[in-house]
């Protein structure tokens, strides 16, 4: 396969803009595949709606095409409509430019990647006008006059195949992550309400083994468990009254946005408080191994600190007592999110005070059982983390390949030759 030079062409030589309009609400009982920006942001494709629910003028889609968003081109939204059966009605928001191929030989999949490439979206952004980035738009006709180097059709097809293969693997990995997250959600509920028996197995449900449970204020819980408050199983540290001056070194400063992963480490934090300031003010430090929970806005967001830290007044610190596993407490607080939310004080924003933080009621197993519960959840967490890293790696690989293949820096013919 020879390396033919790429021809310089205008996009208007390859595509034309579809401007055929339709008013779906004049067909109130008909169903439409409605391609809109909200639908794309939510699911990456159209939603099916009755015509009466679709207001204003739309563009009617009749032949295979590619949709390129006009709004905020720095965030590329590109969708291929490859097949439109005669018995389906498709329409698109006028915020999309509907690009119809000039010939049947145009590989739409290649152009989906091309129009999604950051180099192309940056070029669109330079011709867009508007008061803010989120309201910038470009003129569709200007798009047709873009001069670009275009690979041969066979090379377009090979590039599309490579990038489509990566997309498929990314989608499969993301679907697996979503499945594992659902499994974890169900497992977390079962482990924190039923626990693990002496054989290392999840206890049967109360319906199947009622003799293993007892009735409490929290409902049925295993007979071996107690009902205890967070104030009984841990002690609290209330943030100091002084607001610190942040610096580049010192003790890490934690905010709600840092409580994303199970662990908060010094390497994940970028704001610090100087040690000298701590000694001369009412700023309190939190020891490593503490459970940190948000007490403003979204409750039940928890993490464990792996280093000495400082928290602000939007967070609460639990230092676990002997006989309590910090990870178990972290997962238990997450599971009680809705209950915590209902007990919060409503002012301009919801806030859980110190007394509220210390009065959260938890069904509490023995330390050994807490450790067994954490072991099972942690195992699933590690699997999810591994898949997320793999997904990130695939995403970075795709970005690199797009930069190489769509600019011609690396020719796909070379890749195919090396693969043989």
N, C-alpha and C positions, 0 to 999 in steps of 0.2 A: 504494500500500500504506500504510494508516494505521498510526499508532503506537498500538496498543492498550496500555493499562496492563497490567503484569504482575500476575497474581493471587497472593495470599499463600496457600500451601497447605502441608500437611504432606507429607513424603516418603511417609508411609504411605498417602496418597491416590493416589499414583502407583505404588508398588511394594508387594509383599508379600514376606516372607522365606520361602524354601524351606527346610524342615527335614526333607525326606524322606531317610532314611539308607540306606546300602548298605554291605555288607562285601565288597569286591571279592575277597578271598582265599577266599570261599566259591564263587567261580567261577574256579578256578585257571587254566583254559585259555583263558578269554575275554580279549580285549584291551580295555583301557580308555584313554580319553583322560583322563589324570590331570592336573587343574589344581592345582598346588601352588605354594607360595612359592618353593622352590628352582628349579622349572621356569620360573616367571615371571621370576625374577632372571636366569636363564641365557638364555632365548630369548623371553620375553614372551608365552608361551602354554603349552599343555599338552605333556606327553610321552606317548607311547604305551607302555604297559606291560602285561604279563600280570597278571591278577588276583592270582595267587599272590605277586607281588612287592610288592603294595600292602597295607601293614599298617594295622590299626585302622579305625575307623568313618569313613566319608566321606559327603558329601552327594551324592545322585544328581541329575543334571541331565537333565531331560526336555523342557523348553521353552526358547526363547531367553531369556537372562537376562544380568545384569551382575554380576560378582564384584568385591567391594570388600574389601580386606585389613583384618582386625581388628588385626593386629600392627603396632606402631610406625606409627601413622597419619600421623606427620609425613613418612614416605616413602610417598607414595601408590602403591599397586599396584592397578590397576583393569583388568579384562579383560572384553570383551564376547564372549559365546558366542551368536552370531547365528543359527546354523543347526545343528540336531542331527538328522541323518538317523536314521531308525528302526532302521537296522542298525548303529548305533554306540553304544557305551557311554561315557558321560561322567560323571565324578565329580570332586568338588573337596574339597580339604582343608577341615577345619572352621575353619581360620584365615582362610578367606574367608567373607564374608556373601554368600549367594546371593540377589540381588534379582530377583524376577520381576515384569515389568510387569503392572499391573492390567488394561490393555487392549492390543489389538494396535496401537493408533495411537501408542504411546510410542516416540519415536526413540531407540533405545539408544545410537547414536553420540553424540548430544548429551549424554546422561547420563554416558557414558564421560569426556568432557571435563569435565563439571561435577564429577564425583566426583574427578577428578584435579587440579582447581584448588587452588592452595595455600590459598586462603581457606577452602575446604571442609575440606581436610586439617588446617588449623590448628584449625578448630572441633571436628573429631573428636578431635584431640590434647587439647583442653581437658577432654573428658569421659572420656578414657582413664585407666586406673589401672595401676600397676605400679611395681616397685622401680627400674627403669632405663628409659631411653628405648627401648632395643632390646627390652624385654619388656613394654611398655605395650599394653593392649588396652581396647577400649570394648565396652559391651553393645550387641549388634545391635538390641535392641528400642528403645533410646534413639534410634537413628538414625531410626526411623520417625516419631518425634515432632518431628524438626527442622522448624521452620516456615521456608519459603524463598519468595522471589518467583520464579515460574515463567513463562517466556515462553509465548506461544501456540504451538501445535504447528507452524504454518508457520514461525514465527521460530526455533523449536528446530531445525527441519530446515535452515534457511539457515545458522544458526550452525555446525551440525555440518558442513555442506558446506564452509564456509570453513576450519574448523580441520582437517578431514580432508584437504583439498587441501594444506595446509601440511605435515601429517604425511607424506603421500605423497612430497612433494618432499624432506623431511628424510630419509626412508627411502632414497630413490633416491640422495641425495648420500652418505649413510653407506655404502650398498652400493658406490658408485663408489670411495670412499676405501678400503674394505676390498680392492677389486679392485686398486687402484693399489698398495697396500701389498704385496700378493702379488706383483705384477709387479716391484716394487722388490726384494723378497727374492730372486727368481730372477735378476734382472739383476745384483744385487750379487754373487751367487755367481759368475756367469759372468764379469763384468768383472774380479773379483779372482783368478780362476784361469786365464782365457784372455786377458784384455786386449783391446786394440784394435790392429788392424794399421795399416800405413802409409796405407791408404785411409780410415781413420777408421771402419772396420767391426769388429764383434766377430769375433775370430778363429774359424775353423772349429773344431769339436771335435777332440780327438785321434783319434777314430775316423774322421773324414772327412779329416783332414790330419795324419797321424802325423809327417810330416817337419818340422812346425813346433814339435815339442815334444822335451823331453829328460827323462830319468828322474832323479829326485832323491829325497832322503829324505822329501820332502813329496809324492811322486808326480810325475806328469807336469806340467811347467810350460813355458811358451814358452821357446825356446832363448835369446832375448835377455835373459831375466830372471836375477837372482841369488837366492841364499838368504842372508838376513841376519837377524840378531837385532835386537830393539828397542834393545839396548844398543849396537849398531854404528851404527844410523841416528839415534840421538837420545841426549841426555844427560838424566839424571834429577835432580830436586830432591826431597829427602826432607823432609817437613814437620818443622818445629821441635818440640822436646820440650815447650815451654811451652804451656799451654792459655790462649788469650787471653780477655780480658774483652770481651764484645761491646758495641757502642755503636750510635748512630744515624748516625754519619758516619765516614768514614775509608776504609780499603781493604776491598772486599767480601770476605765470608767465604763459601766454597763448601762445601756438603755434598752427599752422594750424591743427595739429593732434587732438587738443582738441575740435575742432568745429564739433563734431559729432552729438550731440543732440541739441534740441532747446535751452536748457539752459546750461550755464557753471557755475557750482557751486564750492565752495571751496573744497567740498568733492571729486570732480572728478579730481582735479588737484594735482600734486605731487611735483612741482618745485616752489620755492619761491625766492623773493628778499628781503633782510634785509632792514627794514625801515631806518636805519642809512645811508645805501648806497644811498637810494633814495634822502635823504636830501642834500647829498654832491656831487651829480652828475647831468648830464643832462638826467635823467630817468624820464619819465612821467607816472603818474598813470591814469587809466581809471575808471570813476565812475560806480557804479552798474546801471543796466538798459540800458547800451550802446549796440548798435548793432555792432558786430565785423564781418568783412568780409575779406576773403582771397584776396590778390591782387597780388599773384604770383602763376603761375602754374594753378591750378584748381580754376576758379573764381566762385563767387556766393555761396561759402560755407559760411554760416552765422550762428551765434548763438547770444544769448543775455546773458550778464554777470549778475549774481545775487550777485556779490560782487565786491569790488574795486580790480582792476587787473593791470597788466603791459603786454603790447603786444610788439612783435618784429616788425621789419620793413617789414615783409611779410604780415602783417595784417593792416586793416584800421578800425578806430573807428568812428561810427556815433552816436552823441548824439541828439535825436529827439527834435524838437521844440514843443511848445504848439500846440495842435491840430493834432498831429501825434502820432499814436500808434506804439510802438516799434515792436510788433509782426507783425503787418501789413507790416512794412518796411522790416523785416527779410524775410517774405514770398515773398514779391514783388521782393527783390533782388535775391532770389533763382530762381524766375520765369524768371528773365532777364539774366540768366547765359550766354546764347549764345550771346546776344547782348553785354554784358560786355566783353566777350572773344574777340569779333571782334574789340573792341576799344582799346585793350591792345597794349602796345609797344613791338615789337618783337626785342629782342637782343639775347643773348645766351639763355635766357628764357623769356617767356612773363611776362610783368610787367605792372600793372596799377598804374600810379602815382596819387598824391593827386588831381590834376586837373581832371583826368579821373574818380576818385572815386566820385568827387563832381558834375560831369556833367551827371550822369546817369538819364535818363528821365523816369518818372513814371506817369501813369494815376492815379490821386489821388482823392479818394472820401472824403466825410465828415468824421469827427472823429467818429460819431455814426455809419456810415456805415462800416468804418474800423473795429470797435469793433465787429459788427455783422458778418463780413467776418471772422475775427479771431476766433470768437466763433464756427463757423461751422467747420473750419479747425482743431481747437484744439480738438473738440469733436472726430473727426476721428483719430487724433494723439493719444488721450488717449486710444481709442479702439485698435489701432495698438500696443501701448506700453503694454497694458494688455495682448494681444495675444503673444507678444514677451517674456514677463515674464513667461507666461504659457509654452511656448516652451522651455525656458531655464530650467524651473522646470522639465519638462518631460525628457530633456536631462540629467540632473543631476540624476534623478531617474533611468534612464536606466544605467548610468555608475555605480551607486551603486549596482543595481541588477546584472549587469554583473560581478562585483567583487565578489558578494556573490554566485551567482548560478554557474558560470563557474569554480570557484575554489572549490566548495563543502562546502564553509564556512556555507552557508545556503542551506539546501536540499529542492528541489522543492516539495518533498513529504510533508514536514512540511507546506509549504505555501498552498498547495492544501487542506491539512487537516484542517488548520485554516479557509480556505474560505468556507468550507462546513457548 
